[in-house]
Amino acid sequence: MEKNKKNVGAYLQEYGALIALVLLVVGISIASPEFRTGSNFLSLLRQSSINGFIAFGMTCVILTDAIDLSVGSVLALSTALCAGMLSSGVPAVLAMILALVIGTALGVVSGFLVTKGRLQAFIATLITMTVYRGLTLIYMDGKPISNLGDSFALKLIGKGNIFRIPVPVILFALIFAAFLFLLTKTTFGRKVYATGSNAKCAKLAGVNINRTKIIVYGISGLMASLSGLILLSRLSSAQPTLGEGYELDAIAAVALGGTSMSGGRGKIQGTLIGVLIIAVLNNGLNILGVSSYYQDVVKGLVILVAVLSDRKR
C-alpha cells in the first residue's frame, strides 16, 4: 500500500502540470463553447508564443541556479531601438536582426554582472531591469514610436500566416524543438544542468561556469528581443511600457512546468506546459468575463501551488 502511494505521488509530480492543463482546458470548454473553437485555439497559441519565447530562455537561466528579472526591459529597449531604426528608414530585415543582436548583448551584460561582477543574479538583473527601462523611456521620451513603414518582413513575423497557421505559432514550435535539442542532446545542455546541480563539482569536471552562465543570459536576452519583434509587428508601434511584468509570467511558466528554482532539475517540456496553462487561464478568464484583477490573484495562487510542489519534490 505504501509503495502504491509513493508511485501515485511520483506520477502526480511527474505529470501533474499536464493533468492540470487538460483539466483546465476541459473545464473552460464546458463553461464556454466559445473557448473550444479552432480560431480561439490558434489565437491562444499565438499569445502563448510571446511568453513562451521568454520562458524558454528563462528556463536555461533558472537551470543554472540563477534568475533574470531584466527580460521585460530587454524586450522594451530592443523593440524601441528597432522601431527607431525602422522609422528612420533602415531596412526592416536589417533592423530586426540588429534588434536580436542588441537583445542578446543586453542579456550578456547581465551575465557579466553575475559572473565577473560577482553579484547575486537577483540584484544584477534588478539593476539591469531598472537601467534598461530607464534607457527605453529616455530614448522614446515617454512617447510611442509608430511610424514603422510598410515592411512585409515585419508584418509576417507577427501577423502572417503560412497555410492558415500563424507565423508566431510556427516559430513557437520550431524554437521549442531547438531548445529541446539544446538541453537534452548537446554538451552545452549537460553543462547547464551540471552548473545548476553543483557548480563546484561541475568546475572540477572542467565546465566553464562563468561562460555557461553568460551564454544562457545571452540566450534569455535573444528570446526577449524576439518576443518584442512579434509584439512590434502586432501592435504596429513600440510603447515605452512594453514588456512590463513579462518576467513574472515567464518565471511562473517555468515554475509551473516543474523546473526547480534552485537549479539543476527541470525540462523544457514542462515549461511549454506551464506557458500553455497561463495562456489558457488568461484566455479562458477573459472569455468568461472575469476581471483582470481577479486574473492576477488566480495566477498568483497557481504559482504558489507550483512553488510549494517544488519544495515538496
N, C-alpha and C positions, 0 to 999 in steps of 0.2 A: 504493500500500500504506500509506504513512504517513498519507495522508488518510483512508483507511478506519479505521485505528487511532484517529485523532482523533475520527472520527464515532462509533465504538463507545464510546470513553471519554466523550464528551459525552452519549451516550444513557444510559449507566450512571449518570452523575452526575445526570441529569435524572429518571430513573425507577428508580434503584437502590433507594430505600426501598420503592416499590410492589412491585418484583420480590421484595425480601426478605420483605415481608408475605405475598405469595402463596405463596412457597416455604415460609414458616413455617407457614401455615395448612395447606398440603398435607401437609407433613411430620408435623405433630402429628395431623392427621386420620388419616393412615395408621397412626401409632403407637397412637392411641387412638380407637376408634369412638365413645366417649362424648363426645369433643370435638365431633364434627360433627353433633350433634343440634340441632334447632331451638331447644329450650329453653335449651341451653347458649349458643348464639349470642346469644339475647336477654339472657341473664344477663351475657354478656361485654360487650355493648353498654351495658347498664345500669351496669356497673362502669366502663366507658370514660368515661361522661358525667362522672363526678366529677373525674377527672384532666383530661378534655377541656376543661371549662369553664375550669379554672385555666390550662391550656396555651394556650388561645386568647388569654386576657388577657396571658399571659407573652410570647406571640409579638409582640404590639403593643409591649411594653416592650423586648424584645430588638431589634426592628427599629429602635428609636431609639438603638441602641448603649448600652443600659443593662441592668439586671437587677433582679429583685425577689425577694429572699430571704424576704420577710415574709408571703407568701401563706398559708402554713400557719398562722401565728399570727393573721393576719386572720380566717381561717376559724374558728379556735378561739374567738376573742374575740367575733366577731359571733354565732356559734352559741350561745355561753354566755349572751350578753345576751338573745338570742331565747328561749332556754329559760327564763331567769329571768322574762321578761315573761309567757310562757305559764303558768308555774307560779303567777304572782301574779294571773292572771285576765284579762290583756289579750287581746282577740280575736285569734285566730290570724292572720287575714289582715293585720291592722294590725301585729302583732309581726313577721311575715315581711317586710313592706315596710320596717319600721324596721331590721331586720337587714341588708337590702340597702343601705339608706342609710348605715348605720354602716360596713359593709364598704367602700363607696365612699369615705367620709370618711377611713377609716384608710389607704386607698391614696393618697388625695390628700396626706395628711401626709407620706408617703414622697416623693411628687413634689415637695413644697415643700422638703424637706431636700436633695434632689438639685439643684433649680434655684435657689431663693433662698438656701439654706444653703451652696451650692457644695460639697457633699460628694460624694465618689465614690459611685456607685449601690450598689456592693457594701457600703461602710461604712454608708451611710444606711439601707439596708434590713436590714443586720445589726443595727443599733441598734433599728429598729422591730420586727424579729422578736423580739428579746430582751425589749423592753419590753411588747409586746402579749402575749407568752406569760406574762410575769410578772403582768400585769394579769388575765389569764384565771385563773391559779392563785389570785390574791388574791380575785377575785370569787367563785370557786367553792369557795374554802377547800380546794382539793385534792380535792373530792368531786364525783361526778356529779350532775347535775340530771335527774330522771326523771319528775317529776310534771307532765306536759305537757298533761293533759286529753285530750279525745276529739274533736279537730277533724278534720272531713272534708278541709279545705284542706291541713292538714299531712300527713295520710295520703296524699292524692292526689299531692303533688309527688314523693314518694319511693317510694311503694308502689302507686300507682294504675296502672290500665291503660285505654287507650282502644282499642277494637276489638282487644283482646288484645296491644296493643303497650304496653310500659311507658312511663309518662309521662316519666321521665328520658330515654329514648331519643328521644321526640318532641321534647323540649326541646333535646336534643343536636343534632338535625338542624336545628331552626329557628335556634338560635344560631350554628351553623356557617354557615348561609346568610346570617345577619345580618353576621357578621364578613367573609365573602367579599365581600359587597356593600360594606361599610365600607372595606375595604382596596383594592379594585380599581375601585370606581365612584364614589368620593367625593373631594372636595378634601381632606378630612381625611386620608384614606388616603395620598394623594400627599405630604402634609406629613409623615406618619410615616416614609415611605421616604426623603424628602429629608433629614429630620433625622438619620437614621442613616447616610446615604450621605456627606454632607458638611455638617455643621452650619453652618459659616461661609458656604458658598455659599447654603444654604437661608435663612439670616438675611438675606443681601444680596438674596435674591429676595423677601423680605417675609414669610417664615414666622416666626411667633412660636414660637421653640424652647421657651421655658420653658412656655408654655401647652400646647403639644403634649405635652410630657413629663408635665405634671401630669395632663392628661386621660387619657393611657394608664395612668398609675399608678392613677387612679380606676377605670378600666375593669378593671384587674387586681384591685383590691380588690372590685369588684362581682362578678366571676366567682368569686372565692374564697368570698365570702359565699353565693352561690347554691349552690355545691358543699356548703357547710356545712348549708344548709337540707335538701338531699337526704339527707345523712348523718343529720341530726337526725330526719328522718321515718323513715328505715330503721331506725335504732338505737333510736328512741323515748326517747332520752336524750342529754344533752350530756356528753362526757367531757373532763376537764382536758387530756389529752394528744392530743385530736383534732387531726388535721392535721399531726402531726409527720412530717417527711420528704416532705411532699407537694410542696414546692417543687422537690425534686430530680427527682421523676418528671415534673413539668411541664417543667423545663429539659431533661431527657432527651428528652422527646417533641418539643420544639422543635428540638433539635439533630439528632435522627434524621430529622426532616422536611426538613432541608436549610437551615433559616434560619441565616444567618451570625451567629456570636457577636459579630462586630464591627459588626453592624447594617447596615441599608440593603438587604439582599437576603434574600428568602425568601417563601414562600407559605403561606397558611393551610391550603391543601390538603395541603401537606407535613406540617404539624403534626397534622392529622387522621390521616394515615397513621402518624406517629410514635406518637400516642396508641394507635392500634389495635395496633401492633407490641408496645408494652409490655403492653397488655391481653392479647393472645394469648400472650405469653411467660408472664405471671403465671398465666393461666387454664390454659394447657397444662401448665406445670410442676407446678401443683397437682394436676391430673388424673393426671399421670404419677407423682405421689407424691414429687417432688423436694423436698428440704428448703428452707425459706425462706432459709437461709444461702447455699446454692448459687444460689438465685434472684438474690440481691443481686450475687453475683460475675458471673453471666451478664449482668445488666443493666448492670453497670459496664463489662464488656468491649464490650457493644453501643454504649454511649455513647462509649467510646474510639474505636471504629471510625468512628462518626459524626463526631466532632471531627477526627480525622485526615483524613477525607474532605473536611471543610470547609476545612481548611488547604490541601489539595491544590487545591481549587477556587479 
